[in-house]
Amino acid sequence: MTSLVILRWSRGLLRQTISVLLDAQAPAELRTVVRERLESVAGGRVADLHLWSVGHDAWTLVASVVCHAPASPAMYKAALAGIDAIHHPTVEIHHCTACRSPGAHG
């Protein structure tokens, strides 16, 4: 009887933790909202986005953003305010210096 209780408990625990153990990706809706918010800052474009599970309804974020205008990681993190499910976001910024303004000649 005790083994049955342990088996049921461990099965429930495995169900709750499997997404964390397998580094599950965040739901598409959350990824879309995060991408839209990051791209709303200084005309940036998300080049790389990773959102993975670190607990029940808890996600961590690592994103690379390419932008033309100066912007700090704090500005991008501020754009994520109100998304309580994201913990410890990391935003890497790449300034596009190779881009030329329209009409520029090489």
C-alpha positions, 0 to 999 in steps of 0.5 A: 500500500505504501508503494502505491502512495509513493508511486502516485506521488512520484508520478504527480511530481514528475508531471509537474517538473518534466517541463523544467527538466526538459527545458520546455519552451514557453507557450507561443502566446508568451513568446509573441508578447515578449517579442512584440514588447522587445521590438517596441523599444527603439525600433529594435529587432529580436535576433534570438529569443529563448524562453524556458521553464524554470518552474510552474508558470515561471520562465527565464528569458535570454534575448538578443536584440539588434537596434540602430538607436542607442538603448540600454538593456534596462529599457528593454527589461522595462518593456517587459514590466507586468509579465510576472511569469518572467524571472531574471531576463537577460537582454543582449544588445547589438548596435547595427553599425554597418547599416547605412541611411537611405540614399548613402553611397559606398 
